[in-house]
Amino acid sequence: MRRLALPTLDPSLLTLHLFTRPVIAARDSILTRLYVVFVVLLALPILVVGKLVQIHMSEGEELRAQGERQSESVIELAAQRGAILDRRGRALVVNTARYEVAADPTVAGFEARASELYTLLGRLTGTSAEYYRTRVADRSSRQYVVLVRDLDEAAKEALDAGDFRGLIVSGSYRRRYNYGTRAAHVLGHVTRDLDGVAGLEMTLDDALQGTPGRQAVQRDRRGVVRAVVGGTRVEPQHGDNVVLTIDLVRQAILEEELARGVAEAGAAWGTAVALDPHSGAILAMANVPTYDPNRAGAYSDAARRNHAVVDRIEPGSTFKLVTAIAALESGAVAPDDVFDTGEGWRVFHGRTVQDAHGYGRITFAQAIAKSSNIAMAEAAERVGAGPLYQAARDLGFGQPTFVDMPGEVAGSLRKPEDWSGATLTSMSRGYGVEVTPLQLAVAYSALANGGLLVRPYVVDQRRDPTTGRVLWAVQPDSVRRAFREDTARRLMPFFEDVVSPEGTAPLARVAGLRVAGKTGTAQRAVGGGYSRTYRSSFVGMFPVENPEVVLAIVLDNPTNGYGGGTVAAPIFGATARRWIGTFPTIAERVAPSGTIAARTVGRVPRVDGMPGTLAAQLVRAEGFRVRYDDDLPWQPVSMRDDRDSLDLHDTLRLDEAEDAAARMPDLRGRSVRQAVAWLRMLGVDTRVQGHGTVRVQSVAAGRPLPTSVSLTARAR
């Protein structure tokens, strides 16, 4: 049988065939996958576009609403810081407000009154109504356009009265101290953020600040407010208004006389504080150098220092009040006891005590009038350390007065167990003890009121800024009885003798006015010893019959004389002389007596057309008596005396202006706020252009009082 011959396979071909089959399979798999990816990538955009169309068609409104909700935010509406007023209601510190006015023209009701709005804005800003119409028409945002960036407060009030829909009004405030440096150390100042950092601005910061309001708004992607969101607007609660015990006229007089006295004495600084001795009310407080709270940062720390409450000084002979009280209260000394001062020097406990002169034998009463250090040292020896220390404590030394002002120090009064052998006699004349000028005024107030220690205060009331309702009022009260009333009665004539020609302070005298007080001259402590430089002081009161004022004055390092009776007492005398006219009860008692010397006081102030109470204050401040009915305080007046100068005892008569309609006052140079207040009180509708100080008034001064007037102002 024939066998078939099989072909012989090449092993290499077999190997190639077996290798190629997997490669082809892998290639086909990759291509398949690529096709799938391609199809997916091609379909994905179609799916995305389809989804977007679906969203737009079915969910767009909801998402748009959600986006708007996410852009909502709440802005703070600034609260006005409370005003600070003097005791007669004069605005010492106010706010200047500037407002930005924007509009949302899409708000329902805006378009209906748009023309009225544009006309009002044009009148308030001096710009045409067409300007605002164009701004709204050409706005870049559908729901937001700024109309005015700098609107003053009077214009804002007029805009508010219009009750326009769709307006967005946001304001910011700045603090303005209307009278510059007047009472600067009492008032203090604020930061750029309106935080109080000195004076009453700091002490009453919480009450003055108020509570900000809030308003919901929408913002665009850049954060710019573009529309007001509906909902409740929370109005800001403005800070309380504060009424002080200080009278602006008296404050100005004290500052002027203190500045003059410091300059004439060549002193480094001076301070003065006046109290009502019965209530503790601070009538005035002054420091030299001083500063302008409107520009506080431009002044040194020394200029901003309130020496009356933050400086501790050795008082010198003004402290002899303590020695005198301790001597009489303890019974160790009688007023007619005689002290032998010899030739003006004596050694006590190894230290020499000297008098200004050799007085020889003098009574205790004479020792006070002549300020004998030797007699007082001997009196202290009779009294002893314990009673002297206790008398000083009872008068408030070594402890704060708790005045409602920042930075007060307590002074320094060591206990007897810490005294050296010479401390008793040194303290009897005001060394070895440190006090503040305010503490001196408080101690002498006790002498003036019959022995009661009072707490000094400068804040009289806090009032609601909108209604004027009294929210809080001080309740003056004595801290304690410091010494017997009989002791005060017995001592008062001795301190009145101090200002006699035989005393140390004849320069504090005021003709026709009974004055009492005490001088002080103390060497300044330097480096553990005493230098040949001094602090000079005088504390006085008037009228002696029933004191209404206690005034303490301290000068540091005077170089043109240094005795308290030489440099400090004249400041007291000049101040008291000018203050008489600000106390009607004193002026009425002094002027008719015939004992006051006639003197020319200069030109009579022109007050025709002014509100009556203001005119009366200005006239009284110059030393005249005034006859005026205060029942109509805002009625313009005329003065029934045409003379240019008068004597102090002359009475000036202020009457209602002749014209029943009254006359237009001269408001030029007055602040816009003050001018608007006056005119509103007189029933005059007022339009204001600009801000700051009135420069032009549409109705001339002296013309019949109109029903409306326009004022043009500009910043000082």
Stockholm file with secondary structure:
# STOCKHOLM 1.0

chainA/1-716         MRRLALPTLDPSLLTLHLFTRPVIAARDSILTRLYVVFVVLLALPILVVGKLVQIHMSEGEELRAQGERQSESVIELAAQRGAILDRRGRALVVNTARYEVAADPTVAGFEARASELYTLLGRLTGTSAEYYRTRVADRSSRQYVVLVRDLDEAAKEALDAGDFRGLIVSGSYRRRYNYGTRAAHVLGHVTRDLDGVAGLEMTLDDALQGTPGRQAVQRDRRGVVRAVVGGTRVEPQHGDNVVLTIDLVRQAILEEELARGVAEAGAAWGTAVALDPHSGAILAMANVPTYDPNRAGAYSDAARRNHAVVDRIEPGSTFKLVTAIAALESGAVAPDDVFDTGEGWRVFHGRTVQDAHGYGRITFAQAIAKSSNIAMAEAAERVGAGPLYQAARDLGFGQPTFVDMPGEVAGSLRKPEDWSGATLTSMSRGYGVEVTPLQLAVAYSALANGGLLVRPYVVDQRRDPTTGRVLWAVQPDSVRRAFREDTARRLMPFFEDVVSPEGTAPLARVAGLRVAGKTGTAQRAVGGGYSRTYRSSFVGMFPVENPEVVLAIVLDNPTNGYGGGTVAAPIFGATARRWIGTFPTIAERVAPSGTIAARTVGRVPRVDGMPGTLAAQLVRAEGFRVRYDDDLPWQPVSMRDDRDSLDLHDTLRLDEAEDAAARMPDLRGRSVRQAVAWLRMLGVDTRVQGHGTVRVQSVAAGRPLPTSVSLTARAR
#=GR chainA/1-716 SS CCCCCCCCCCHHHHHHHHHHHHHHHHHHHHHHHHHHHHHHHHHHHHHHHHHHHHHHHHTHHHHHHHHHHHTEEEEEECCCCCCEECTTCCEEEEEEEEEEEEECTTSTTTGGGHHHHHHHHHHHHTCCHHHHHHHHHTCSSSSCEEEEEEECHHHHHHHHHHTCTTEEEEEEEEEEETTTTTTHHHHCCBCTTCCBCSHHHHHTHHHHHCBCEEEEEEECTTCCEEEECSSCCBCCBCCCEEEESCCHHHHHHHHHHHHHHHHHHTCSEEEEEEECTTTCBEEEEEEESCCCGGGGGGSCTTTTCCHHHHCCBCCGGGGHHHHHHHHHHHTSCCTTCEEECTTSEEEETTEEEECSSCCCEEEHHHHHHHTCHHHHHHHHHHHCHHHHHHHHHHTTTTSCCCCSSTTCCCCBCCCGGGCCTTHHHHHTTTCSCBBCHHHHHHHHHHHHHTSEEECCBCEEEEECTTTCCEEEECCCCEEEECSCHHHHHHHHHHHHHTTSTTSSCGGGCBTTBCCEEEEEEEEEEETTEEEEEEEEEEEEEECTTSCCEEEEEEEESCSSCCCIIIIIHHHHHHHHHHHGGGCHHHHHHHGGGSCSCCCEEEECCCCTTSBHHHHHHHHHHTTCEEECCTTSTTSBEEESCCCSEEETTCEEEEEECSSTTCBCCCCTTSBHHHHHHHHHHTTCEEEEESSSEEEEESSCTTSBCCSEEEEEEECC
#=GC SS_cons         CCCCCCCCCCHHHHHHHHHHHHHHHHHHHHHHHHHHHHHHHHHHHHHHHHHHHHHHHHTHHHHHHHHHHHTEEEEEECCCCCCEECTTCCEEEEEEEEEEEEECTTSTTTGGGHHHHHHHHHHHHTCCHHHHHHHHHTCSSSSCEEEEEEECHHHHHHHHHHTCTTEEEEEEEEEEETTTTTTHHHHCCBCTTCCBCSHHHHHTHHHHHCBCEEEEEEECTTCCEEEECSSCCBCCBCCCEEEESCCHHHHHHHHHHHHHHHHHHTCSEEEEEEECTTTCBEEEEEEESCCCGGGGGGSCTTTTCCHHHHCCBCCGGGGHHHHHHHHHHHTSCCTTCEEECTTSEEEETTEEEECSSCCCEEEHHHHHHHTCHHHHHHHHHHHCHHHHHHHHHHTTTTSCCCCSSTTCCCCBCCCGGGCCTTHHHHHTTTCSCBBCHHHHHHHHHHHHHTSEEECCBCEEEEECTTTCCEEEECCCCEEEECSCHHHHHHHHHHHHHTTSTTSSCGGGCBTTBCCEEEEEEEEEEETTEEEEEEEEEEEEEECTTSCCEEEEEEEESCSSCCCIIIIIHHHHHHHHHHHGGGCHHHHHHHGGGSCSCCCEEEECCCCTTSBHHHHHHHHHHTTCEEECCTTSTTSBEEESCCCSEEETTCEEEEEECSSTTCBCCCCTTSBHHHHHHHHHHTTCEEEEESSSEEEEESSCTTSBCCSEEEEEEECC
//
